[in-house]
Amino acid sequence: MHTIDELREMIRRELEKKEYAGEPRSLYDPIIYMLEDGGKRLRPLLALLAYNLYRDDVEKALKPAIGIEIFHNYTLLHDDVMDNARLRRGRLTVHKKWNRNVAILSGDAAAITAYRYIEYCDDRYLRRGIDGFNQVAMDVCRGQQYDMEFETRDDVSEEEYLKMIHLKTSVLIAGSLRHGALIAGAPEEDCAALYELGGFLGQAFQLQDDYLDVYGDVNEFGKSIGGDIVTNKKSYLLVKALELARAEKGKTWQELTRWLATKDCEPKKKIRAVTALYDRLNVGELTQQKISDYIRESRESLDRLSVKEEFKEVFREVVRELTERKK
Amino acid sequence: MHTIDELREMIRRELEKKEYAGEPRSLYDPIIYMLEDGGKRLRPLLALLAYNLYRDDVEKALKPAIGIEIFHNYTLLHDDVMDNARLRRGRLTVHKKWNRNVAILSGDAAAITAYRYIEYCDDRYLRRGIDGFNQVAMDVCRGQQYDMEFETRDDVSEEEYLKMIHLKTSVLIAGSLRHGALIAGAPEEDCAALYELGGFLGQAFQLQDDYLDVYGDVNEFGKSIGGDIVTNKKSYLLVKALELARAEKGKTWQELTRWLATKDCEPKKKIRAVTALYDRLNVGELTQQKISDYIRESRESLDRLSVKEEFKEVFREVVRELTERKK
């Protein structure tokens, strides 16, 4: 099997070809810009890894793998417009660097580009490939809709939150693995097991994000700590804290809702206070437990695969890398 | 063959099923809303007519035909956001009725819905069907990008304008015919001839729109006359007028550019003055000539089809209906 570094290099080179760019160039420049900014390339990497479990000629899976990366970036591009975000991975967002109309239209063109790339596969996998991609793409939209609706609610349950991040984040990770396996001709049960695995991994990944925002090491995390707290972002920690505090109906509930209603206070003060409430409710620990549950479940899905034990080891390595990350 | 009214009724009934709507309903309500407003259903109608040239079981082509209609409406939805339009066919646009984020995200979901519907076809046509749809969808984006760029230029050539409307409007009409024929198993040359035919028809259709905005009968046109003139919209008439007046470098050029630079004047006065300049430059007549050229070319494409003469007659009827319209 190829190493992760080899696969990353293949992805980099394929993206550098910019074969999707046509005329007018102004339509494609924002797509080139958004794809230049690096990122972890997690999704195409997982697609290639899944393909590589069954076949050696991974270069044949490069275009669909990149199609998934383009789709992912397109959703970020439109999300950034909706959130009016200024920065993405340290660079100006497309709608800030150009304008909103450019971001909408180039995003639309990126989605079509994704479909173009996704369909590079043997004819016999085409229908299942497109069907699967359609389902995943729609789920991502559904997740984004739930996410926007949750922002104005303070009674989001843990179950609702987990469903939302599953749709918004995990299905695309799941779909990347499934698509890679599918176009390699993997057995249907393996495709299903990899989809499950990706779902659990995505959940663990997102909860880790939520956790690190509060409890990350400021020197390793890269972003500043407490960003979610300052903006009242509905993270797993906040959803869980609200749920626990509400049940108590005591002082913690009053304090927490007071902080959520507080505007224009000193960010550091709010971060310190809300973190103290999280500590009191033990939500950091509870988040870590939930992450462990998902990791365990992803390992169980992995065990079910029909591939050689040594191949599974590569996957375990990825799981470790993703879940032990500090940033 | 089915009559146009029969086909329209089938389209109406299929759309009424709303099989695309899922959860959260808030994501799909704007799609339902935009599809409720009627419209001519020109594109699905053309897809069914093309299918019906080769096969009788048109109900099998209903879902892809509707996929094209959904795609068309999705492009209008995002265009309306970009243009900040308030009304569409007499009703509030989605971003005015809800908000901009809803319009962006539900538009994205509508595009995916279109892909879902498009792929209803026999496996052997799937790749060509998706390929063709991807090309058309991307061309529509390219056309919209050119259109936005042309708004800030006053040196757009006739050739550039015709290319822009071809991409923005005609390719989808062309693609509707091609897709209908493709999934009916039509010969490749017929698919190509129908694509050409649709392209010419689309051009004629768009130029007729431009013409009626200035020279339409106010009682029949529905919209108020002169809207394009008031907003300086780059119509074929304006592009042609600028081109002719620029070549003269005389008084007409000065007058025309002065009116284009005029803000906040009485609309009726501007419409009267610019129409007089159009009359002087004979652009109404030139537009009618151009439309006739396209109609003639579309008839030539039709003649090349391998189908029975009586079937072609149905198409001639559609061409007539489209091009002799007064609104």
Interface residues (C-beta under 8 A of the other chain):
Chain A: G22 E23 P24 S26 L27 H78 V81 M82 N101 I104 L105 D108 A109 A111 I112 T113 Y115 R116 E119 D123 L126 R127 I130 D131 N134 A137 M138 C141 R142 Q144 Q145 Y146 M148 E149
Chain B: G22 E23 P24 S26 L27 H78 V81 M82 N101 I104 L105 D108 A109 A111 I112 T113 Y115 R116 E119 D123 L126 R127 I130 D131 N134 A137 M138 C141 R142 Q144 Q145 Y146 M148 E149
